[in-house]
Amino acid sequence: MKRPNIEIKNRKASFNYELIDRYTAGIVLYGTEIKSIREGKAGLSDSYCTFHNSELWCVNMHIAAFRLGNFYNHEEKRQRKLLLNAKELKKIARATEQSGFTIVPLKLFINNCGLAKLDIAVARGKKLYDKRQSLKEKDIEREMQH
């Protein structure tokens, strides 16, 4: 049986940030959370990643309560631990120590093995004039297609 292709994107990330390095991380989830993700009921719009005790955590990722969940349903906006190897964690931590850099979730998806994965990026915030330039480039591409 083929699994449905679940892909939840953070559309604002590429507009608000200049993406430097990308990584794919596993996520520690409860059973009701993975069931909600498989139904496509999650959002990354206001989420970000941060370090606590040399572990990477995703904050503000919204995963809706499972519709068939009962008393044991999960908290919708709890912090979720991300799983990366030690070498990647050190590299990300070193990059974010510099001023102006942050870690942004880009895409939440289910891989071929049925596991939830999160694409993250080390990013630098764009200035207002950079955002205007991005909008101009999109308009030019749109006009060229027509």
C-alpha positions as CSV (number, residue, x, y, z in Angstrom):
1,M,0.0,0.0,0.0
2,K,1.4,3.4,-1.1
3,R,1.6,6.0,1.6
4,P,0.2,9.5,0.9
5,N,2.9,12.1,0.3
6,I,2.7,14.4,3.3
7,E,4.8,17.6,3.0
8,I,4.1,20.6,5.2
9,K,6.2,23.7,4.2
10,N,7.1,26.9,5.9
11,R,6.4,29.3,3.1
12,K,7.6,32.4,4.9
13,A,11.1,31.0,5.6
14,S,12.7,31.5,2.2
15,F,11.1,35.0,2.0
16,N,12.2,36.2,5.4
17,Y,15.6,34.5,5.6
18,E,18.7,33.9,3.5
19,L,19.2,30.1,3.8
20,I,22.8,29.1,4.4
21,D,23.1,25.4,5.3
22,R,20.3,22.7,5.2
23,Y,19.9,19.6,7.3
24,T,17.3,16.8,7.7
25,A,16.5,15.9,11.3
26,G,14.4,13.3,13.0
27,I,11.8,14.4,15.5
28,V,10.8,12.8,18.9
29,L,7.0,12.6,18.7
30,Y,4.1,11.0,20.6
31,G,1.8,8.5,18.9
32,T,-1.1,11.0,18.5
33,E,1.3,13.6,17.0
34,I,2.5,11.3,14.2
35,K,-1.1,10.4,13.5
36,S,-2.0,14.1,13.1
37,I,1.0,14.7,10.9
38,R,-0.1,11.8,8.6
39,E,-3.5,13.5,8.3
40,G,-1.6,16.7,7.3
41,K,-2.7,18.7,10.3
42,A,0.5,20.5,11.3
43,G,2.0,24.0,10.7
44,L,5.5,25.5,10.8
45,S,4.6,29.2,10.3
46,D,5.9,30.7,13.6
47,S,8.3,27.9,14.6
48,Y,12.0,28.1,15.2
49,C,14.8,25.9,16.6
50,T,17.0,26.5,19.6
51,F,19.6,24.8,21.7
52,H,19.0,23.6,25.3
53,N,21.8,21.6,27.1
54,S,23.5,20.9,23.7
55,E,20.3,19.4,22.3
56,L,18.4,21.0,19.4
57,W,14.7,21.6,20.1
58,C,11.9,22.9,17.8
59,V,9.7,25.5,19.4
60,N,6.2,26.6,18.4
61,M,5.6,23.9,15.8
62,H,1.8,23.4,15.7
63,I,0.5,19.8,15.5
64,A,-3.2,19.7,15.8
65,A,-4.8,17.4,18.4
66,F,-5.6,14.0,17.0
67,R,-9.3,13.8,16.2
68,L,-9.7,10.3,17.7
69,G,-7.4,11.1,20.7
70,N,-8.9,11.1,24.1
71,F,-7.5,12.0,27.5
72,Y,-4.0,11.1,26.3
73,N,-3.9,13.6,23.4
74,H,-0.7,15.7,23.1
75,E,-0.2,19.4,23.8
76,E,-0.4,21.2,20.4
77,K,2.6,23.6,20.6
78,R,5.0,21.8,22.9
79,Q,8.8,21.8,22.3
80,R,10.0,18.8,20.3
81,K,13.5,17.4,20.4
82,L,15.3,17.1,17.0
83,L,17.6,14.2,16.3
84,L,20.9,14.9,14.5
85,N,24.3,13.4,14.9
86,A,26.9,15.1,17.1
87,K,29.0,16.4,14.3
88,E,26.0,18.2,12.7
89,L,24.9,19.6,16.1
90,K,28.3,21.1,16.7
91,K,28.4,22.6,13.2
92,I,25.0,24.2,13.6
93,A,25.8,25.5,17.1
94,R,29.0,27.1,15.9
95,A,27.1,28.8,13.0
96,T,24.4,30.2,15.3
97,E,26.9,31.7,17.7
98,Q,27.6,34.4,15.2
99,S,25.4,37.4,15.3
100,G,22.3,37.4,13.1
101,F,22.1,33.7,12.4
102,T,19.2,31.4,13.5
103,I,17.8,28.0,12.8
104,V,14.6,27.8,10.8
105,P,12.3,24.8,10.1
106,L,11.6,24.6,6.3
107,K,9.6,21.4,5.7
108,L,8.0,18.6,7.7
109,F,7.5,15.4,5.8
110,I,7.1,11.6,6.1
111,N,10.0,9.6,4.6
112,N,9.8,6.3,2.8
113,C,10.1,4.3,6.1
114,G,7.1,6.2,7.6
115,L,9.2,8.4,9.9
116,A,8.5,12.1,10.4
117,K,11.5,14.2,9.3
118,L,12.1,18.0,9.5
119,D,14.2,19.9,7.1
120,I,15.9,22.8,8.9
121,A,18.3,25.5,7.8
122,V,20.9,27.8,9.3
123,A,19.7,31.2,8.1
124,R,20.3,34.9,8.3
125,G,17.4,37.4,8.4
126,K,16.9,39.4,5.2
127,K,16.7,43.2,5.3
128,L,13.7,45.0,3.9
129,Y,15.5,45.8,0.6
130,D,16.4,42.2,0.1
131,K,12.7,41.2,0.5
132,R,11.7,43.8,-2.1
133,Q,14.3,42.4,-4.5
134,S,12.9,38.9,-3.9
135,L,9.4,40.2,-4.8
136,K,10.7,41.8,-8.0
137,E,12.4,38.6,-9.1
138,K,9.2,36.6,-8.5
139,D,7.2,39.2,-10.6
140,I,9.7,39.0,-13.4
141,E,9.5,35.1,-13.4
142,R,5.7,35.2,-13.4
143,E,5.6,37.6,-16.4
144,M,8.1,35.5,-18.4
145,Q,5.9,32.4,-17.9
146,H,2.9,34.2,-19.5
